[in-house]
Amino acid sequence: MFLKNPDAFATSAPAPGEFLAAYKQAAARAESVLCIDVSVKISSTYNVALMAKEYAVKEIPGVKIEVMDSLTAAASEGMIALAAARAADAGADLEQVIKVAQEVRDRVKIYVLLDTMKHVYRSGRVPKLAAQAGTVLNIRPLFSVGVKVHPVGIVRSRERGIELMFEKMRARIGTSPINAAVMHAYTLDAAIELKDRVAKEFNCHDLWLTEFSPVMGYACGTGTLGVAFYEA
């Protein structure tokens, strides 16, 4: 349905009640909860999670809830959450889990390569006219997602975009072992090829292949590829 008529869709942050329900569900199994959210600079989700935390004080007293801004998005946010979950599973308390999450947050990096600028105006960060012009000129932007979305470079082909992505990765981590995740939006074959190249050219400890979330797919468009990574 999305591929047939993407402009029929829109995005919004979850409602506070949805966060509260998630807090209650987690509280049924734990004495404390850490909620890790997409960067506050690109979504209101973090603020909604904080609002729900205030409601939770009354509805589930005795459960300690902390809300963390991941300062990123997509698989890099997932890597922070995974590291935190592993620490909790190993017996760490909430403060220790937060420390682990913060350490990964400080190291994780993500690069995203668009296949077209046709749909990027939907993010609200690129005027529609500029997106249309970029499509006509066959421009493919490469950007990183940190506290904000940062442009890294502009290329004319996916191949050159991947080479630029790898150049940036090598400059950042050299030959150090990394945990990495390859992401895609409706371009599985290209993502598998990219994952194989990452495995070949970098010293990967963990390496995952995953889809972008529906929100990222909506904002970036089909054909988008990305790599998230941090030094293991």
N, C-alpha and C positions, 0 to 999 in steps of 0.2 A: 504494500500500500504506500509506504514512504517513497519507494523508488518511482512509483507511477505519478505521485502528486505531492512532492515534498513541501511545497508552499502551503499546503492545507494544514500543516502542523505548526505548533508553537511550543515554546518551552517556558517553564516557570519552576521556581524552587518548591520543594515539598512544603506542605502546610505544617505548622507547629504540632498539630495533633498527630501527624504521621511520625514525627520524631518522638513524641511522647509515647506513642504505642511501641516504638522500637526500644525506647529506654525501659519500658515496663517488661517487655519480652526479655531483654538482656538481664534485667534485675531479678527475674525469676530464676536465673542460673548463676548470678554473681553478686558480690557485695559492692562492686564498683564498676563504673562504665566509662570508657574512653571513646568519644565520638570524634572521628577524624574527617574533616570536611574539605571540599574543594576550596581553592584560594578565594578569600573574601574579595579580592580585587577583580575577580571575573564572575562571581556569583553571590547572591544573597543567602545562599544555603547556610553558611556559617552563622549568620545573625539569627536565622530562624531556629537553628539548633540551640543557640544560647537562650532564645525566648522559651523554647520548650523545656530547657533545663530549669528555668524559674518555675514553670508549672509543675515540674517533677518534684521539686522540693516539698510541695504540699501533698502530692498524690502518691509518691513513693518515698516517704521520709526514711532516713537511715541508709539510703543508697547514695554513695558518692559518685557524682557525674562530673566529668571534665570534658570540655569541648576544645579541640585543637584545630587551628587553621593549618592545613597542609602546605600552604604557600605554592601549591601546584595543582595538577589535575590528572585525570586518566590513569594510566598504569603506574606513573610515579607516585600518585596518591595511594594506589593499591599496594605498592611496595612498602610504603610507610605503615599502612595498616597491617600488612602481613608480618612485618618485623615485630610490630607491637603484639600481634596475636601469638606469635611464636614465643615471645618473652613471657606473656601471661600464661601460656600453656606450660612453660618451664617452671612456673611458680613465682615469678616476679610480682611484687605488689604494684599498686597503681602508679606510685611515684617512679618506680624503676621502669615500668612500661612506658611512661611518658618520656623518660630520659632516652630510652632506646628509640622511640619514635622521633624524637627531636634530632638525634644523631643521624638517622637515616634521612630525615627531612633536609638536614644541612648538606648532605652529600649527593642526593639524587638529582638527576638531570633528565630532561625530556626534550627531544627534537621531533617536530611534526612537519611533514612535507605534504602540501596540498597538491592534488593532481589538476585542480582547476580553481580559479577564483570566482567561478560562476555563482556559488552559493554562500561565500564567506560573508556577504553583507548581512546575512541573517544573525550573525553574532552581535551586530550593533556597533562593531568597531571599524568597519570599512564601509564607506558610502556605496550605495548600489551602483552608481555610475562608475566609480573606480573599479568595482568588481567586474562590471561588464567590459570595461576597457582592458583590464588584465586578462580576461578570457579571450578577447579578440587578439591580443598580443601573445597569447600562449605563455603567459607568465605563471610560474609555479613558485610560490613563496615557501621558504623554510623558516620556521620560527621555533622558539623555545617558550615554555610556559613555566614561569617562576612566580614571584610575587605578582608580576604582570606578564602579559604576552609580549615577547621581545622578538622583533624581526632579526633573522640571522643572515639571510641572503635571498637572492632572487635568481632563479635558473629557468632555462627554457625546456629542460627535459627531466624526466624522473631519474634517469641514470646519473646526470650531473648533480641532481639534488641529493641522491644517496651518497655520491662521492663526497660532497660538501659535508653531509652529516657525519660521515666516517672521519673526515679530517678533523672536525670539531671534537669528536669522541676521542680520537688518538691524542689530540692536544691536551685533553682533560685528564685522561687516565693512563696513557702510555701503554705499558704491557702489564699493568696491574690486573689481578683477577677482578671480574665484575659480576654482579647480578644484573640481568637485563630482561626486558620484555619488548617484543615486537607487536605493534598494534596495527589494525587496518580497519577501513570502512568499506565493506563490500568489494574487497579485492584480495581474496584469500590466496590465490596462486602467487601474486606478487609478494604477499606477506611471507609465504613459505620460502620463497627465494631469498628474501631479505633476512629471514631468520637463519637460513643456511649460511649466508655471507657473514652475519654477525658471529656465528659459531666458528667459522673458519678463520676470521681475521682478528678475533679478540679472545682473551682468556676468560671464558665464561664459567662461573661456578653454577649459577642457576640461570636458565634461559627459558622464557615462556613465550607463547604465541596467543594473542587474545584479540578480540574485536574492540574497537572504540565503543564507548557508551552511545546510546541513541542521541544524547545531547551533543556529543562531539561530532557524531556523524551528521547531525542536522546542521551544525554550525560550519563544518569544514567541507562537507560534501563527499560524494562517493569517490573512491580511488585514493583517499588519504592514507598515508603510511606514517608510522612513528616508531621511535625507539626510546625507551626509558631505561636508565641504568644508574648504578652507583658502584663505587669500589667496594668489593666484598671484604 
